[in-house]
Amino acid sequence: MLVGFVFTDESGQKLRPAAVVSSGAYHRSRQEAIIVAVTSSARRKLVGDHRIHAWKEAGLLHPSVATGVVRTVKKTMIQRRLGSLAPSDLDGVTGGLRTALGL
């Protein structure tokens, strides 16, 4: 999906791909979604990051990394859906989040 991400210093915003990591149960009781940022800086690998292997199938234009940058956004902030992560990539993203969050 595409969503507007506010820069960490709040100096601006950039429309960028993201992956939803919150559950259906979460969505049924809230008007928000928990997302992780996706970047095409595929050479980087920081704690919490996962290189998306099936990036074309996910609707991404370039090799990409799901980052450990977590954000909660209103569902109305989601501009459009791009695709969906392959189950193995989703497992990699959740594993990266467990490592980043110490879960």
Secondary structure, DSSP 8 states (H G I E B T S, - for coil): -EEEEE-TTSS-EEEEEEEE-S-HHHHHH-SEEEEEEEES-TT---TT-EEETTTTTTT-SS-EEEEEEEEEEEGGGEEE------HHHHHHHHHHHHHHHT-
